[in-house]
């Protein structure tokens, strides 16, 4: 028997960061199973712009079957970000019952909200991956608006799902403190481990015209207030006696990007910082594989795909406790977990810079082996397929962390 699975997400645009990348990898890994028929339904959102894609029909995007529907695009940013789509609503109402199960990604956005509501009315089972939006830090942002949204709409949607799909013990602990009836399971992200680039260190430094032995601290993620750059950048100022270059790769809201540039300048790091913007492909791999240490000092990360990508490249990570993978980094000695303070961050970076080559090589090897052994998409997709089958057979679903 072939199961038809529909994934719903507000956007698959690269500018939306890790969730958009992860959903393509997740669906591709599920499609490898002959008894699964998996599709995505989403909008043509591309941040402030729109993706140039066929609308209201199934197309192949990134080699994945995707239904794109037009997003309402007024000039008001909050309304535009809500990703309202009448065409998606109509299509879901007419077609959702053709799927055995719906896998919803995100909350507090129109596509997942309407998908859950219609699935409830049509009697189609669904699970929800909230992307960390039920974590304490996220709920505290625009708290009153989210509280109203939960009470009026989203709470019943979440209480009626078969399971919440959470990606870490930390995310589950925070969810369990909330007043919801729904059960949850833990299944982390997977990762496609990229092929190692020969001479990545040398090629990266050549690309940015840096000395061949220049230490590089890498931040590669969405540029967003929750990422803790307000701690990381002042911490880097504290170690200016040590030669290094800080590469801050990613993009975000233009106003916040400007705030980050001003923070870099006010800390005297403008001559030590490179901001290449959003990166992908070969340059992204060079950054991940050729940097010395990857830093993500976030207030809250329900998982932290970028951390996993860095570890898979053999680059040790420096993270704060708000990053859900922090426990794994600490337990498996894959880098540094430090309090979110500029003093502690600076001390950890200084310690790494002064470590012996043998110590650094050991960190790198453990990081790579850890990801290969625990987070391949082949392993994750097999577990997710079993969860789908158990839900549809009305069997119990246990944790898969």
Buried (B, 14 or more C-beta within 10 A) or exposed (E): EEBEBBBBBBBBBBBBBBBBBBBBBBBBBBBEBEEBBBBBBBBBBBBEEBBEBEBEEEEEBBEBBBBBBBBBBEEEEEEBBBBBBEBBBEBBBEBBEEBBBBBBBBBBBBBBBBBBBBBBEBEBBBBBBBBBBBBBBBBEEEEEEBEEBBEEBBBBBBEBBBBBBBBBBBBBEBBEEEEBEBEBBBBBBBBBBEEEBEEBBEBBBEBBEBEEEBBBBBBBBBBBBBBBBBBBBBBBBBBEEEEBBBBBBBBBBEEBBEBBBEBBEEBEBEEBBBBBEBBEEEBBBBBBBBBBBBBBBBBBBBBBBBBBBBBBBBBBBBBBBBBBBBBBBBEBEBBBBBEBBBEBBBBBBBEBBEBEEEEBEBBBEBBBBBBEEBBBBEBBBBBBBBBBBBBBEEEEBEEBB
